[in-house]
Amino acid sequence: MENTKYVHGYSEREALRLNDQANTLDDIIHNDSIFPKDSLVLEAGCGVGAQTKIIATKNPDSNFVSIDLSEDSIREARRMIESLGITNVKLKQADIYKLPFEDETFDSVIICFVLEHLHNPIQALKELKRVLRKGGTMIAIEGDHGSTFFYPDSEQANMAINCQIQLQKQNGGNSNIGRQLYPMLKSTGLSEISVSPRMVYVDSSKPQLVEGFIKNTFTAMIEGISEEAVQRGIIDKATFEKGIKDLYRTAESDGVFCYTFFKGFGVKK
């Protein structure tokens, strides 16, 4: 198993943030996460089940096997799925680099916000392709922190965001991986690849996104790495705090915030 550190940690606050993110981005990210009836779908890296509950509910006639390396995350995902009465999901602890499934087991595979945390994302994609049947579709979804821009602009806010990028890099991941989805899927040997940007644009005319994305998803994520960023000497505390304040400033009535996710589809021939 890869000993990859999840940079955001496994706190209750982080679980809440992940669920806020999933709920807020449902239409933007998963409007086309639809699988043929009676599909068996592998969800790789399900975490606490934030995406699981959305894709499983959108596809009541499909069955999902959702895996994660973290036993704690699987436990939390199971609690959530059971509490929502979702019955088409089986949860299993497993290593994405060494899946406990036979070749060509699944009709489709989906991996969302996982590749950014991996030391070797292409190796993981190749292993996912192994368990995908011929003619099956793989879906990969990632963000790209380098796509962030906002008004009013702030050097300190950009420095705070860069802390997240640097910490992810130091932990073996890549916060800017969204822009690489096409070449990664191509190098995996998939066919009929298509990648589309999913921009989240927020101004005060979209109060749900102001709360759900600017505050509860993105700024909460950056705020959550404060202690580690300062401890590692990437930034000083005062600059980081000013950056967080300026990110929250973009949520005010004259503020604007943009971020782009990327969603890729590929078919196994």
C-alpha atoms as an extended CHARMM CRD file, in Angstrom:
* protein
*
       269  EXT
         1         1  MET       CA              0.0000000000        0.0000000000        0.0000000000  PROA      1               0.0000000000
         2         2  GLU       CA              1.1820000000        3.5100000000       -0.7590000000  PROA      2               0.0000000000
         3         3  ASN       CA              1.7990000000        5.5500000000        2.3580000000  PROA      3               0.0000000000
         4         4  THR       CA              0.3170000000        8.7520000000        0.9780000000  PROA      4               0.0000000000
         5         5  LYS       CA             -0.5840000000       11.4270000000        3.4820000000  PROA      5               0.0000000000
         6         6  TYR       CA             -3.9640000000       13.0530000000        2.8530000000  PROA      6               0.0000000000
         7         7  VAL       CA             -2.9640000000       16.6890000000        3.1950000000  PROA      7               0.0000000000
         8         8  HSD       CA             -6.3370000000       17.8430000000        4.5580000000  PROA      8               0.0000000000
         9         9  GLY       CA             -6.4620000000       15.2550000000        7.3460000000  PROA      9               0.0000000000
        10        10  TYR       CA             -9.4130000000       13.1410000000        8.5200000000  PROA      10              0.0000000000
        11        11  SER       CA            -11.1260000000       15.4550000000       11.0090000000  PROA      11              0.0000000000
        12        12  GLU       CA            -14.8860000000       15.8600000000       11.4370000000  PROA      12              0.0000000000
        13        13  ARG       CA            -14.5270000000       19.3550000000       10.0120000000  PROA      13              0.0000000000
        14        14  GLU       CA            -12.8710000000       17.9470000000        6.8820000000  PROA      14              0.0000000000
        15        15  ALA       CA            -15.6500000000       15.3750000000        6.4800000000  PROA      15              0.0000000000
        16        16  LEU       CA            -18.1780000000       18.2050000000        6.7100000000  PROA      16              0.0000000000
        17        17  ARG       CA            -16.2240000000       20.2530000000        4.1550000000  PROA      17              0.0000000000
        18        18  LEU       CA            -16.1270000000       17.3440000000        1.7130000000  PROA      18              0.0000000000
        19        19  ASN       CA            -19.8780000000       16.9100000000        1.9810000000  PROA      19              0.0000000000
        20        20  ASP       CA            -20.4890000000       20.6420000000        1.5330000000  PROA      20              0.0000000000
        21        21  GLN       CA            -18.2850000000       20.5170000000       -1.5530000000  PROA      21              0.0000000000
        22        22  ALA       CA            -20.0940000000       17.5390000000       -3.0300000000  PROA      22              0.0000000000
        23        23  ASN       CA            -23.5540000000       18.9810000000       -2.4200000000  PROA      23              0.0000000000
        24        24  THR       CA            -22.5900000000       22.3950000000       -3.8080000000  PROA      24              0.0000000000
        25        25  LEU       CA            -20.9630000000       21.0270000000       -6.9620000000  PROA      25              0.0000000000
        26        26  ASP       CA            -23.5180000000       18.3260000000       -7.7290000000  PROA      26              0.0000000000
        27        27  ASP       CA            -24.9320000000       19.8860000000      -10.9110000000  PROA      27              0.0000000000
        28        28  ILE       CA            -21.5910000000       21.1720000000      -12.1910000000  PROA      28              0.0000000000
        29        29  ILE       CA            -19.5570000000       18.0140000000      -11.6120000000  PROA      29              0.0000000000
        30        30  HSD       CA            -22.0420000000       15.1490000000      -11.7400000000  PROA      30              0.0000000000
        31        31  ASN       CA            -24.8040000000       16.2760000000      -14.1000000000  PROA      31              0.0000000000
        32        32  ASP       CA            -23.4880000000       13.6970000000      -16.6060000000  PROA      32              0.0000000000
        33        33  SER       CA            -22.2510000000       11.0230000000      -14.1740000000  PROA      33              0.0000000000
        34        34  ILE       CA            -24.9320000000        8.6950000000      -15.4970000000  PROA      34              0.0000000000
        35        35  PHE       CA            -24.3700000000        4.9760000000      -16.0850000000  PROA      35              0.0000000000
        36        36  PRO       CA            -26.3690000000        2.4830000000      -18.1700000000  PROA      36              0.0000000000
        37        37  LYS       CA            -29.0440000000        0.5210000000      -16.3260000000  PROA      37              0.0000000000
        38        38  ASP       CA            -27.7680000000       -2.5140000000      -14.4000000000  PROA      38              0.0000000000
        39        39  SER       CA            -24.1420000000       -1.3100000000      -14.5460000000  PROA      39              0.0000000000
        40        40  LEU       CA            -21.6180000000       -2.4820000000      -11.9900000000  PROA      40              0.0000000000
        41        41  VAL       CA            -19.5360000000        0.6100000000      -11.1940000000  PROA      41              0.0000000000
        42        42  LEU       CA            -16.2820000000        0.9150000000       -9.2440000000  PROA      42              0.0000000000
        43        43  GLU       CA            -15.8260000000        4.1620000000       -7.3460000000  PROA      43              0.0000000000
        44        44  ALA       CA            -12.1170000000        4.4580000000       -6.5070000000  PROA      44              0.0000000000
        45        45  GLY       CA            -11.1460000000        6.5000000000       -3.4690000000  PROA      45              0.0000000000
        46        46  CYS       CA            -14.6140000000        7.1240000000       -2.0640000000  PROA      46              0.0000000000
        47        47  GLY       CA            -13.3640000000        8.7980000000        1.1270000000  PROA      47              0.0000000000
        48        48  VAL       CA            -16.2070000000        9.5660000000        3.5200000000  PROA      48              0.0000000000
        49        49  GLY       CA            -18.8000000000        8.9540000000        0.8000000000  PROA      49              0.0000000000
        50        50  ALA       CA            -19.3660000000       12.5870000000       -0.1710000000  PROA      50              0.0000000000
        51        51  GLN       CA            -19.4720000000       11.7980000000       -3.9070000000  PROA      51              0.0000000000
        52        52  THR       CA            -20.8210000000        8.2740000000       -3.3750000000  PROA      52              0.0000000000
        53        53  LYS       CA            -24.1720000000        9.4510000000       -2.0780000000  PROA      53              0.0000000000
        54        54  ILE       CA            -24.6320000000       11.6820000000       -5.1460000000  PROA      54              0.0000000000
        55        55  ILE       CA            -23.6600000000        9.2600000000       -7.9050000000  PROA      55              0.0000000000
        56        56  ALA       CA            -25.4620000000        6.3290000000       -6.2810000000  PROA      56              0.0000000000
        57        57  THR       CA            -28.6540000000        8.3490000000       -5.9090000000  PROA      57              0.0000000000
        58        58  LYS       CA            -28.4120000000        9.5700000000       -9.5090000000  PROA      58              0.0000000000
        59        59  ASN       CA            -28.0700000000        5.9660000000      -10.6960000000  PROA      59              0.0000000000
        60        60  PRO       CA            -30.5930000000        3.9000000000       -8.7000000000  PROA      60              0.0000000000
        61        61  ASP       CA            -30.5750000000        1.1340000000      -11.3310000000  PROA      61              0.0000000000
        62        62  SER       CA            -26.7890000000        0.6430000000      -11.1050000000  PROA      62              0.0000000000
        63        63  ASN       CA            -24.7230000000       -1.0260000000       -8.3870000000  PROA      63              0.0000000000
        64        64  PHE       CA            -21.5770000000        0.5090000000       -6.9390000000  PROA      64              0.0000000000
        65        65  VAL       CA            -18.5060000000       -0.8990000000       -5.2440000000  PROA      65              0.0000000000
        66        66  SER       CA            -16.8250000000        2.0180000000       -3.4760000000  PROA      66              0.0000000000
        67        67  ILE       CA            -13.2920000000        1.5390000000       -2.1660000000  PROA      67              0.0000000000
        68        68  ASP       CA            -10.8620000000        3.5450000000       -0.0890000000  PROA      68              0.0000000000
        69        69  LEU       CA             -7.5160000000        2.8980000000        1.5650000000  PROA      69              0.0000000000
        70        70  SER       CA             -8.6110000000        4.4510000000        4.8810000000  PROA      70              0.0000000000
        71        71  GLU       CA            -10.5640000000        2.2120000000        7.2270000000  PROA      71              0.0000000000
        72        72  ASP       CA            -11.8320000000        5.3130000000        9.0710000000  PROA      72              0.0000000000
        73        73  SER       CA            -13.1670000000        6.8160000000        5.8460000000  PROA      73              0.0000000000
        74        74  ILE       CA            -14.9200000000        3.5740000000        4.8980000000  PROA      74              0.0000000000
        75        75  ARG       CA            -16.5390000000        3.4780000000        8.3340000000  PROA      75              0.0000000000
        76        76  GLU       CA            -17.7670000000        7.0670000000        7.9540000000  PROA      76              0.0000000000
        77        77  ALA       CA            -18.9930000000        6.4070000000        4.3970000000  PROA      77              0.0000000000
        78        78  ARG       CA            -20.9070000000        3.3300000000        5.5670000000  PROA      78              0.0000000000
        79        79  ARG       CA            -22.5560000000        5.3040000000        8.3490000000  PROA      79              0.0000000000
        80        80  MET       CA            -23.6540000000        7.9880000000        5.8750000000  PROA      80              0.0000000000
        81        81  ILE       CA            -24.8900000000        5.5890000000        3.2020000000  PROA      81              0.0000000000
        82        82  GLU       CA            -26.9160000000        3.6270000000        5.7430000000  PROA      82              0.0000000000
        83        83  SER       CA            -28.3690000000        6.7900000000        7.2890000000  PROA      83              0.0000000000
        84        84  LEU       CA            -29.5760000000        7.9300000000        3.8490000000  PROA      84              0.0000000000
        85        85  GLY       CA            -31.1200000000        4.5530000000        3.0680000000  PROA      85              0.0000000000
        86        86  ILE       CA            -28.9340000000        4.0230000000       -0.0070000000  PROA      86              0.0000000000
        87        87  THR       CA            -28.9130000000        0.3180000000       -0.8740000000  PROA      87              0.0000000000
        88        88  ASN       CA            -26.9830000000        0.0900000000       -4.1730000000  PROA      88              0.0000000000
        89        89  VAL       CA            -23.4860000000        0.6100000000       -2.7040000000  PROA      89              0.0000000000
        90        90  LYS       CA            -21.0210000000       -1.8970000000       -1.2450000000  PROA      90              0.0000000000
        91        91  LEU       CA            -18.0300000000       -0.4250000000        0.5790000000  PROA      91              0.0000000000
        92        92  LYS       CA            -14.6480000000       -2.1030000000        0.7490000000  PROA      92              0.0000000000
        93        93  GLN       CA            -11.2110000000       -1.1650000000        2.0630000000  PROA      93              0.0000000000
        94        94  ALA       CA             -8.7220000000       -1.6000000000       -0.7760000000  PROA      94              0.0000000000
        95        95  ASP       CA             -5.4920000000       -0.2750000000       -2.2750000000  PROA      95              0.0000000000
        96        96  ILE       CA             -6.0040000000        1.5390000000       -5.5730000000  PROA      96              0.0000000000
        97        97  TYR       CA             -2.6420000000        0.2380000000       -6.8330000000  PROA      97              0.0000000000
        98        98  LYS       CA             -3.5260000000       -3.3970000000       -6.1040000000  PROA      98              0.0000000000
        99        99  LEU       CA             -7.2560000000       -3.8610000000       -6.5260000000  PROA      99              0.0000000000
       100       100  PRO       CA             -8.7400000000       -7.1210000000       -5.1710000000  PROA      100             0.0000000000
       101       101  PHE       CA            -10.8120000000       -7.6950000000       -8.3130000000  PROA      101             0.0000000000
       102       102  GLU       CA            -10.4600000000       -9.8530000000      -11.4100000000  PROA      102             0.0000000000
       103       103  ASP       CA             -9.6950000000       -8.3390000000      -14.8110000000  PROA      103             0.0000000000
       104       104  GLU       CA            -12.7060000000       -6.7570000000      -16.5340000000  PROA      104             0.0000000000
       105       105  THR       CA            -14.9900000000       -6.9370000000      -13.4900000000  PROA      105             0.0000000000
       106       106  PHE       CA            -16.6820000000       -3.5350000000      -13.8450000000  PROA      106             0.0000000000
       107       107  ASP       CA            -18.8310000000       -1.8920000000      -16.5070000000  PROA      107             0.0000000000
       108       108  SER       CA            -17.6270000000        1.5790000000      -15.5190000000  PROA      108             0.0000000000
       109       109  VAL       CA            -15.0880000000        3.1860000000      -13.2090000000  PROA      109             0.0000000000
       110       110  ILE       CA            -15.2400000000        6.6420000000      -11.6200000000  PROA      110             0.0000000000
       111       111  ILE       CA            -12.4750000000        8.3930000000       -9.6900000000  PROA      111             0.0000000000
       112       112  CYS       CA            -13.1230000000       11.8490000000       -8.2500000000  PROA      112             0.0000000000
       113       113  PHE       CA            -10.6380000000       14.1480000000       -6.4620000000  PROA      113             0.0000000000
       114       114  VAL       CA             -8.2190000000       11.2740000000       -5.8030000000  PROA      114             0.0000000000
       115       115  LEU       CA             -5.4570000000       11.4750000000       -8.4370000000  PROA      115             0.0000000000
       116       116  GLU       CA             -4.2280000000       14.7820000000       -6.9710000000  PROA      116             0.0000000000
       117       117  HSD       CA             -3.1880000000       12.9230000000       -3.8020000000  PROA      117             0.0000000000
       118       118  LEU       CA             -1.2740000000       10.0670000000       -5.4450000000  PROA      118             0.0000000000
       119       119  HSD       CA              2.4620000000        9.6610000000       -6.0160000000  PROA      119             0.0000000000
       120       120  ASN       CA              1.8060000000        7.7300000000       -9.2050000000  PROA      120             0.0000000000
       121       121  PRO       CA             -1.6060000000        8.5930000000      -10.6720000000  PROA      121             0.0000000000
       122       122  ILE       CA             -0.9360000000        6.9110000000      -14.0170000000  PROA      122             0.0000000000
       123       123  GLN       CA             -0.1500000000        3.6060000000      -12.3080000000  PROA      123             0.0000000000
       124       124  ALA       CA             -3.4630000000        3.9120000000      -10.4620000000  PROA      124             0.0000000000
       125       125  LEU       CA             -5.3340000000        4.6350000000      -13.7060000000  PROA      125             0.0000000000
       126       126  LYS       CA             -3.7560000000        1.5870000000      -15.3630000000  PROA      126             0.0000000000
       127       127  GLU       CA             -4.8650000000       -0.6090000000      -12.4700000000  PROA      127             0.0000000000
       128       128  LEU       CA             -8.3810000000        0.8220000000      -12.7570000000  PROA      128             0.0000000000
       129       129  LYS       CA             -8.3130000000        0.1200000000      -16.4890000000  PROA      129             0.0000000000
       130       130  ARG       CA             -7.3700000000       -3.5160000000      -15.7390000000  PROA      130             0.0000000000
       131       131  VAL       CA            -10.6130000000       -4.1320000000      -13.8440000000  PROA      131             0.0000000000
       132       132  LEU       CA            -12.7180000000       -2.2690000000      -16.4310000000  PROA      132             0.0000000000
       133       133  ARG       CA            -14.3980000000       -4.4360000000      -19.0660000000  PROA      133             0.0000000000
       134       134  LYS       CA            -13.7410000000       -3.8620000000      -22.7700000000  PROA      134             0.0000000000
       135       135  GLY       CA            -16.0910000000       -1.1640000000      -24.0080000000  PROA      135             0.0000000000
       136       136  GLY       CA            -16.4440000000        0.2030000000      -20.4890000000  PROA      136             0.0000000000
       137       137  THR       CA            -16.0650000000        3.8710000000      -19.5800000000  PROA      137             0.0000000000
       138       138  MET       CA            -13.6920000000        5.4550000000      -17.0860000000  PROA      138             0.0000000000
       139       139  ILE       CA            -14.5570000000        8.8580000000      -15.6000000000  PROA      139             0.0000000000
       140       140  ALA       CA            -11.9190000000       10.9840000000      -13.8500000000  PROA      140             0.0000000000
       141       141  ILE       CA            -12.6220000000       14.3190000000      -12.1420000000  PROA      141             0.0000000000
       142       142  GLU       CA             -9.9980000000       16.6660000000      -10.7010000000  PROA      142             0.0000000000
       143       143  GLY       CA             -9.5710000000       20.2790000000       -9.6580000000  PROA      143             0.0000000000
       144       144  ASP       CA             -6.7220000000       22.6190000000      -10.5370000000  PROA      144             0.0000000000
       145       145  HSD       CA             -5.6960000000       25.1800000000       -7.9360000000  PROA      145             0.0000000000
       146       146  GLY       CA             -3.7610000000       27.1050000000      -10.5820000000  PROA      146             0.0000000000
       147       147  SER       CA             -7.1110000000       27.9700000000      -12.1690000000  PROA      147             0.0000000000
       148       148  THR       CA             -8.1900000000       30.0860000000       -9.1900000000  PROA      148             0.0000000000
       149       149  PHE       CA             -8.8020000000       33.7840000000       -9.6680000000  PROA      149             0.0000000000
       150       150  PHE       CA            -10.9290000000       36.2680000000       -7.8220000000  PROA      150             0.0000000000
       151       151  TYR       CA            -11.8470000000       39.9000000000       -7.1500000000  PROA      151             0.0000000000
       152       152  PRO       CA            -10.6690000000       41.8240000000       -5.2220000000  PROA      152             0.0000000000
       153       153  ASP       CA             -7.2950000000       40.3130000000       -6.0400000000  PROA      153             0.0000000000
       154       154  SER       CA             -4.8580000000       39.7350000000       -3.1970000000  PROA      154             0.0000000000
       155       155  GLU       CA             -1.2050000000       38.7650000000       -3.1860000000  PROA      155             0.0000000000
       156       156  GLN       CA             -1.5910000000       37.2600000000        0.2860000000  PROA      156             0.0000000000
       157       157  ALA       CA             -4.5960000000       35.1650000000       -0.7800000000  PROA      157             0.0000000000
       158       158  ASN       CA             -2.6130000000       33.8200000000       -3.7240000000  PROA      158             0.0000000000
       159       159  MET       CA              0.2690000000       33.0370000000       -1.3520000000  PROA      159             0.0000000000
       160       160  ALA       CA             -2.1030000000       31.1350000000        0.9540000000  PROA      160             0.0000000000
       161       161  ILE       CA             -3.4230000000       29.0930000000       -1.9840000000  PROA      161             0.0000000000
       162       162  ASN       CA              0.1660000000       28.3950000000       -3.0510000000  PROA      162             0.0000000000
       163       163  CYS       CA              0.7700000000       26.8840000000        0.4100000000  PROA      163             0.0000000000
       164       164  GLN       CA             -1.7900000000       24.2190000000       -0.4140000000  PROA      164             0.0000000000
       165       165  ILE       CA             -0.0660000000       23.5630000000       -3.7560000000  PROA      165             0.0000000000
       166       166  GLN       CA              3.3590000000       23.2990000000       -2.0890000000  PROA      166             0.0000000000
       167       167  LEU       CA              2.1470000000       21.0390000000        0.7360000000  PROA      167             0.0000000000
       168       168  GLN       CA              0.4660000000       18.7360000000       -1.7510000000  PROA      168             0.0000000000
       169       169  LYS       CA              3.6970000000       18.6040000000       -3.7610000000  PROA      169             0.0000000000
       170       170  GLN       CA              5.7760000000       17.8490000000       -0.6670000000  PROA      170             0.0000000000
       171       171  ASN       CA              3.3810000000       14.9930000000        0.1410000000  PROA      171             0.0000000000
       172       172  GLY       CA              3.8100000000       13.5250000000       -3.3370000000  PROA      172             0.0000000000
       173       173  GLY       CA              0.6200000000       14.8910000000       -4.8860000000  PROA      173             0.0000000000
       174       174  ASN       CA             -0.3270000000       17.5760000000       -7.3930000000  PROA      174             0.0000000000
       175       175  SER       CA             -2.9730000000       20.2530000000       -6.7430000000  PROA      175             0.0000000000
       176       176  ASN       CA             -2.7860000000       21.3870000000      -10.3730000000  PROA      176             0.0000000000
       177       177  ILE       CA             -3.4500000000       17.9530000000      -11.8690000000  PROA      177             0.0000000000
       178       178  GLY       CA             -6.7560000000       18.8570000000      -13.5210000000  PROA      178             0.0000000000
       179       179  ARG       CA             -4.9930000000       20.3070000000      -16.5670000000  PROA      179             0.0000000000
       180       180  GLN       CA             -3.2000000000       16.9710000000      -17.0580000000  PROA      180             0.0000000000
       181       181  LEU       CA             -6.2610000000       14.7360000000      -17.2860000000  PROA      181             0.0000000000
       182       182  TYR       CA             -6.1870000000       14.3390000000      -21.0700000000  PROA      182             0.0000000000
       183       183  PRO       CA             -2.5230000000       13.2660000000      -21.3740000000  PROA      183             0.0000000000
       184       184  MET       CA             -2.8660000000       10.9820000000      -18.3410000000  PROA      184             0.0000000000
       185       185  LEU       CA             -5.9390000000        9.2140000000      -19.7270000000  PROA      185             0.0000000000
       186       186  LYS       CA             -4.2290000000        8.9350000000      -23.1140000000  PROA      186             0.0000000000
       187       187  SER       CA             -1.0770000000        7.4240000000      -21.6060000000  PROA      187             0.0000000000
       188       188  THR       CA             -3.2730000000        4.8570000000      -19.8570000000  PROA      188             0.0000000000
       189       189  GLY       CA             -4.2910000000        3.5670000000      -23.2840000000  PROA      189             0.0000000000
       190       190  LEU       CA             -7.9380000000        4.5890000000      -23.2150000000  PROA      190             0.0000000000
       191       191  SER       CA             -9.7770000000        5.5770000000      -26.3960000000  PROA      191             0.0000000000
       192       192  GLU       CA            -12.4660000000        8.1290000000      -27.2730000000  PROA      192             0.0000000000
       193       193  ILE       CA            -11.0910000000       10.4670000000      -24.6040000000  PROA      193             0.0000000000
       194       194  SER       CA            -12.8810000000       13.7230000000      -23.9590000000  PROA      194             0.0000000000
       195       195  VAL       CA            -12.1180000000       16.2640000000      -21.2460000000  PROA      195             0.0000000000
       196       196  SER       CA            -14.2350000000       19.2860000000      -20.3900000000  PROA      196             0.0000000000
       197       197  PRO       CA            -13.6490000000       22.1950000000      -17.9950000000  PROA      197             0.0000000000
       198       198  ARG       CA            -16.2930000000       22.7050000000      -15.3210000000  PROA      198             0.0000000000
       199       199  MET       CA            -15.8810000000       26.2740000000      -14.1320000000  PROA      199             0.0000000000
       200       200  VAL       CA            -17.3980000000       27.3710000000      -10.8610000000  PROA      200             0.0000000000
       201       201  TYR       CA            -18.1270000000       31.0740000000      -11.1900000000  PROA      201             0.0000000000
       202       202  VAL       CA            -19.4580000000       32.7930000000       -8.0740000000  PROA      202             0.0000000000
       203       203  ASP       CA            -20.7530000000       36.2940000000       -7.4310000000  PROA      203             0.0000000000
       204       204  SER       CA            -23.3190000000       37.6180000000       -4.9460000000  PROA      204             0.0000000000
       205       205  SER       CA            -26.1890000000       36.7430000000       -7.2890000000  PROA      205             0.0000000000
       206       206  LYS       CA            -25.4540000000       33.0940000000       -6.4000000000  PROA      206             0.0000000000
       207       207  PRO       CA            -25.7710000000       33.0750000000       -2.5830000000  PROA      207             0.0000000000
       208       208  GLN       CA            -25.7750000000       29.2620000000       -2.3810000000  PROA      208             0.0000000000
       209       209  LEU       CA            -22.3610000000       29.1340000000       -4.0950000000  PROA      209             0.0000000000
       210       210  VAL       CA            -21.0540000000       32.0310000000       -2.0060000000  PROA      210             0.0000000000
       211       211  GLU       CA            -21.7020000000       29.9820000000        1.1170000000  PROA      211             0.0000000000
       212       212  GLY       CA            -21.2200000000       26.5060000000       -0.2910000000  PROA      212             0.0000000000
       213       213  PHE       CA            -18.1490000000       27.0370000000       -2.4460000000  PROA      213             0.0000000000
       214       214  ILE       CA            -16.2340000000       30.2120000000       -1.5320000000  PROA      214             0.0000000000
       215       215  LYS       CA            -16.6530000000       29.8460000000        2.2230000000  PROA      215             0.0000000000
       216       216  ASN       CA            -17.3950000000       26.2040000000        3.0560000000  PROA      216             0.0000000000
       217       217  THR       CA            -15.4110000000       24.4520000000        0.3270000000  PROA      217             0.0000000000
       218       218  PHE       CA            -12.4460000000       26.4040000000       -0.9980000000  PROA      218             0.0000000000
       219       219  THR       CA            -11.5530000000       28.8470000000        1.7700000000  PROA      219             0.0000000000
       220       220  ALA       CA            -12.2440000000       26.2120000000        4.4420000000  PROA      220             0.0000000000
       221       221  MET       CA             -9.8170000000       23.8920000000        2.6250000000  PROA      221             0.0000000000
       222       222  ILE       CA             -7.0440000000       26.5020000000        2.5210000000  PROA      222             0.0000000000
       223       223  GLU       CA             -7.7230000000       27.5830000000        6.1110000000  PROA      223             0.0000000000
       224       224  GLY       CA             -7.3760000000       23.9700000000        7.2160000000  PROA      224             0.0000000000
       225       225  ILE       CA             -3.6850000000       23.7760000000        6.2580000000  PROA      225             0.0000000000
       226       226  SER       CA             -2.6860000000       26.9120000000        8.2070000000  PROA      226             0.0000000000
       227       227  GLU       CA             -0.7640000000       25.2180000000       10.9970000000  PROA      227             0.0000000000
       228       228  GLU       CA              1.2050000000       22.8780000000        8.7620000000  PROA      228             0.0000000000
       229       229  ALA       CA              2.0540000000       25.6050000000        6.2270000000  PROA      229             0.0000000000
       230       230  VAL       CA              3.4570000000       27.8490000000        8.9580000000  PROA      230             0.0000000000
       231       231  GLN       CA              5.2860000000       24.9830000000       10.6920000000  PROA      231             0.0000000000
       232       232  ARG       CA              6.9960000000       23.9910000000        7.4500000000  PROA      232             0.0000000000
       233       233  GLY       CA              8.1110000000       27.5670000000        6.8430000000  PROA      233             0.0000000000
       234       234  ILE       CA              6.1940000000       27.9900000000        3.5970000000  PROA      234             0.0000000000
       235       235  ILE       CA              4.5700000000       31.1820000000        4.8770000000  PROA      235             0.0000000000
       236       236  ASP       CA              4.4170000000       33.2790000000        8.0430000000  PROA      236             0.0000000000
       237       237  LYS       CA              1.2840000000       33.2850000000       10.1720000000  PROA      237             0.0000000000
       238       238  ALA       CA              0.3550000000       36.9450000000        9.6080000000  PROA      238             0.0000000000
       239       239  THR       CA              0.5630000000       36.6500000000        5.8170000000  PROA      239             0.0000000000
       240       240  PHE       CA             -1.5010000000       33.4560000000        5.8280000000  PROA      240             0.0000000000
       241       241  GLU       CA             -4.1860000000       34.9800000000        8.0490000000  PROA      241             0.0000000000
       242       242  LYS       CA             -4.3780000000       38.0400000000        5.7840000000  PROA      242             0.0000000000
       243       243  GLY       CA             -4.7190000000       35.6930000000        2.7930000000  PROA      243             0.0000000000
       244       244  ILE       CA             -7.6260000000       33.8530000000        4.4220000000  PROA      244             0.0000000000
       245       245  LYS       CA             -9.2940000000       37.1470000000        5.3080000000  PROA      245             0.0000000000
       246       246  ASP       CA             -8.9590000000       38.2630000000        1.6850000000  PROA      246             0.0000000000
       247       247  LEU       CA            -10.4390000000       34.9850000000        0.4060000000  PROA      247             0.0000000000
       248       248  TYR       CA            -13.4660000000       35.5250000000        2.6320000000  PROA      248             0.0000000000
       249       249  ARG       CA            -13.5750000000       39.0930000000        1.2880000000  PROA      249             0.0000000000
       250       250  THR       CA            -14.3900000000       37.7030000000       -2.1750000000  PROA      250             0.0000000000
       251       251  ALA       CA            -17.6570000000       36.3960000000       -0.6790000000  PROA      251             0.0000000000
       252       252  GLU       CA            -18.9360000000       39.9250000000       -0.0340000000  PROA      252             0.0000000000
       253       253  SER       CA            -21.4820000000       41.6920000000       -2.2360000000  PROA      253             0.0000000000
       254       254  ASP       CA            -18.9540000000       43.0060000000       -4.7740000000  PROA      254             0.0000000000
       255       255  GLY       CA            -16.7160000000       39.9180000000       -4.7560000000  PROA      255             0.0000000000
       256       256  VAL       CA            -16.1530000000       37.3890000000       -7.5330000000  PROA      256             0.0000000000
       257       257  PHE       CA            -14.5320000000       33.9360000000       -7.3760000000  PROA      257             0.0000000000
       258       258  CYS       CA            -13.6620000000       31.4420000000      -10.1230000000  PROA      258             0.0000000000
       259       259  TYR       CA            -12.2650000000       27.9070000000      -10.0330000000  PROA      259             0.0000000000
       260       260  THR       CA            -12.1250000000       25.2260000000      -12.7150000000  PROA      260             0.0000000000
       261       261  PHE       CA            -12.5800000000       21.4950000000      -12.3670000000  PROA      261             0.0000000000
       262       262  PHE       CA            -11.8660000000       19.0870000000      -15.2290000000  PROA      262             0.0000000000
       263       263  LYS       CA            -13.8440000000       15.9660000000      -16.0700000000  PROA      263             0.0000000000
       264       264  GLY       CA            -12.5010000000       13.3090000000      -18.3890000000  PROA      264             0.0000000000
       265       265  PHE       CA            -14.1230000000       10.3060000000      -20.0690000000  PROA      265             0.0000000000
       266       266  GLY       CA            -12.3130000000        7.4290000000      -21.7450000000  PROA      266             0.0000000000
       267       267  VAL       CA            -13.2860000000        4.0350000000      -23.1570000000  PROA      267             0.0000000000
       268       268  LYS       CA            -11.3690000000        0.7650000000      -22.8430000000  PROA      268             0.0000000000
       269       269  LYS       CA            -11.0050000000       -0.8760000000      -26.2610000000  PROA      269             0.0000000000
